Amino acid sequence: MSYQVSVINYEVVQGQYAMYLIKVVGPNNIAFHIKDRYSSIRNFQSELKRSFPNKDAIPEFPQKKYFDNLNPNWLEQRKTQLGLFLNTFLAHPLVKQSPLVPVYFKDHATGEGSKESIEYLAAYMNGNAPALGSKSPMGGRKPLPPKQTDAGVGKFQAQVGPTPVDTIKETKSAPSKSYD
């Protein structure tokens, strides 16, 4: 069970903060998008870190920048940092199995079908969903989760330009540390 995360774009909201568009491919290739800002991702990491006995094993969050933090060059660097962090963080054995992960994803879902895909992911993680497209004991195919498309990211795209949401390999962050 693993996640592949790609921070594919950002938008500056009212000149105050950056909102990141993130594509997540979860276990069993369940794909969806989330949209979140740096401080919220940091709060999520802190919340999970408090719930684990060995806090030192949880990857550190990228350092906050207090000045010039909306500079486009900086935001491109931040995209890479967040992608690396999220890939490493979600690869940690305690994190990737935490029931809080799908809850966080669902709270930040964006795009058509993302919430349904995340619900399917939660059911899959709990052993309550069939493998995607696998054969059922009756010989037919088990149902696939609701179709997830990139249509819901249109407003975001209109503000920041085209995003390569179907080509995660083009924007993939650096490889993460493996805990397996």
C-alpha positions as CSV (number, residue, x, y, z in Angstrom):
1,M,0.0,0.0,0.0
2,S,1.6,3.2,-1.1
3,Y,0.9,6.7,-2.4
4,Q,2.4,8.7,-5.2
5,V,2.0,12.5,-4.8
6,S,2.6,15.2,-7.3
7,V,2.1,18.9,-6.5
8,I,1.0,20.0,-10.0
9,N,0.2,23.6,-9.6
10,Y,-0.5,26.5,-7.2
11,E,-2.5,29.7,-7.1
12,V,-2.0,32.8,-5.0
13,V,-5.3,33.6,-3.3
14,Q,-6.1,37.2,-2.7
15,G,-2.4,38.0,-2.5
16,Q,-2.3,36.4,0.9
17,Y,-1.3,32.7,0.5
18,A,-0.7,29.9,-2.0
19,M,-3.2,27.1,-2.6
20,Y,-1.6,23.9,-4.0
21,L,-3.3,21.5,-6.4
22,I,-2.1,18.0,-5.6
23,K,-2.7,14.8,-7.4
24,V,-2.6,11.7,-5.3
25,V,-2.5,8.1,-6.6
26,G,-3.2,5.8,-3.7
27,P,-3.2,2.1,-3.1
28,N,-4.7,0.1,-6.0
29,N,-4.2,3.1,-8.3
30,I,-7.1,5.1,-6.8
31,A,-6.5,8.6,-8.1
32,F,-7.9,11.9,-6.9
33,H,-7.0,15.6,-6.4
34,I,-6.8,17.6,-3.2
35,K,-6.3,21.3,-2.8
36,D,-4.6,22.7,0.3
37,R,-2.3,25.4,1.6
38,Y,1.1,25.0,3.3
39,S,-0.2,25.8,6.8
40,S,-3.0,23.3,6.7
41,I,-0.7,20.5,5.4
42,R,1.7,21.4,8.3
43,N,-1.2,21.2,10.8
44,F,-2.1,17.8,9.4
45,Q,1.5,16.5,9.8
46,S,1.6,17.9,13.4
47,E,-1.7,16.3,14.3
48,L,-0.6,12.9,13.0
49,K,2.8,13.3,14.6
50,R,1.2,13.8,18.1
51,S,-0.7,10.5,17.7
52,F,2.4,8.4,17.2
53,P,4.6,7.0,20.0
54,N,7.9,7.5,18.1
55,K,7.6,11.1,16.9
56,D,11.2,11.3,15.7
57,A,10.5,8.8,12.9
58,I,8.0,11.1,11.3
59,P,9.6,13.2,8.5
60,E,10.1,16.9,9.2
61,F,7.9,19.5,7.5
62,P,9.6,22.0,5.1
63,Q,10.6,25.2,6.9
64,K,8.3,28.2,6.8
65,K,9.4,31.2,4.9
66,Y,8.3,34.5,6.4
67,F,9.2,37.0,3.7
68,D,8.8,37.0,0.0
69,N,6.9,33.7,0.3
70,L,4.6,34.4,-2.7
71,N,7.4,34.9,-5.2
72,P,6.8,32.6,-8.2
73,N,10.4,31.2,-8.0
74,W,9.9,30.4,-4.3
75,L,6.5,28.8,-4.9
76,E,8.0,26.5,-7.6
77,Q,10.6,25.4,-5.0
78,R,7.9,25.0,-2.4
79,K,5.9,22.7,-4.8
80,T,9.0,20.5,-5.1
81,Q,9.5,20.5,-1.3
82,L,5.9,19.7,-0.5
83,G,5.9,16.9,-3.1
84,L,9.0,15.3,-1.6
85,F,7.6,15.8,1.9
86,L,4.2,14.3,1.1
87,N,5.7,11.3,-0.7
88,T,8.1,10.6,2.2
89,F,5.4,11.3,4.9
90,L,2.8,9.1,3.2
91,A,5.4,6.3,2.8
92,H,5.9,6.0,6.5
93,P,4.3,2.8,7.8
94,L,2.3,4.5,10.6
95,V,1.1,7.3,8.4
96,K,0.0,5.3,5.4
97,Q,-2.2,3.1,7.6
98,S,-3.6,5.9,9.7
99,P,-7.4,6.3,9.4
100,L,-6.8,10.1,9.5
101,V,-5.2,10.1,6.1
102,P,-8.4,9.5,4.1
103,V,-10.3,11.9,6.3
104,Y,-7.7,14.6,5.5
105,F,-7.9,13.8,1.8
106,K,-11.7,13.9,1.8
107,D,-11.7,17.3,3.6
108,H,-9.5,18.7,0.9
109,A,-10.8,16.9,-2.1
110,T,-11.3,18.9,-5.3
111,G,-12.4,17.9,-8.8
112,E,-15.2,15.7,-10.1
113,G,-15.2,12.3,-8.5
114,S,-12.4,13.0,-6.0
115,K,-14.6,12.6,-2.8
116,E,-16.0,9.3,-4.2
117,S,-12.6,8.0,-5.0
118,I,-11.4,8.9,-1.5
119,E,-14.4,7.1,0.0
120,Y,-13.5,4.1,-2.1
121,L,-9.9,4.4,-0.9
122,A,-11.0,4.4,2.8
123,A,-13.2,1.3,2.2
124,Y,-10.4,-0.4,0.4
125,M,-8.0,0.3,3.3
126,N,-10.5,-1.1,5.7
127,G,-10.9,-4.3,3.6
128,N,-14.5,-3.3,2.6
129,A,-14.0,-2.7,-1.1
130,P,-13.1,-5.0,-3.9
131,A,-9.9,-4.6,-5.8
132,L,-10.4,-2.4,-8.8
133,G,-11.7,-4.5,-11.7
134,S,-10.9,-7.8,-10.1
135,K,-13.1,-10.9,-10.7
136,S,-15.8,-11.6,-8.3
137,P,-16.5,-15.2,-7.1
138,M,-19.5,-15.2,-9.5
139,G,-17.2,-14.8,-12.5
140,G,-18.1,-11.2,-13.4
141,R,-16.1,-8.1,-12.7
142,K,-16.4,-6.3,-9.5
143,P,-17.4,-2.6,-9.8
144,L,-14.9,0.1,-10.3
145,P,-15.0,3.1,-8.0
146,P,-16.8,6.2,-9.3
147,K,-15.0,7.7,-12.3
148,Q,-12.6,10.5,-11.2
149,T,-11.9,13.1,-13.8
150,D,-9.9,16.3,-13.9
151,A,-13.0,18.4,-14.8
152,G,-13.3,19.9,-11.3
153,V,-9.9,21.5,-11.5
154,G,-11.1,23.7,-14.3
155,K,-11.6,26.8,-12.2
156,F,-8.1,26.3,-10.8
157,Q,-6.7,25.8,-14.3
158,A,-8.4,29.0,-15.6
159,Q,-6.7,31.0,-12.9
160,V,-3.2,29.5,-13.2
161,G,-3.1,28.0,-16.7
162,P,-2.9,24.4,-18.0
163,T,-2.0,21.7,-15.6
164,P,-0.6,18.3,-16.6
165,V,-3.0,16.3,-14.4
166,D,-2.9,13.3,-16.6
167,T,0.9,13.1,-16.8
168,I,2.0,12.7,-13.2
169,K,5.5,11.5,-14.4
170,E,6.2,14.9,-15.9
171,T,5.8,16.8,-12.7
172,K,6.7,14.0,-10.2
173,S,8.7,15.2,-7.2
174,A,12.0,13.7,-6.3
175,P,11.9,10.1,-5.0
176,S,10.9,9.7,-1.4
177,K,12.6,7.7,1.4
178,S,11.3,4.2,1.5
179,Y,10.3,2.7,4.8
180,D,9.7,-0.8,3.5
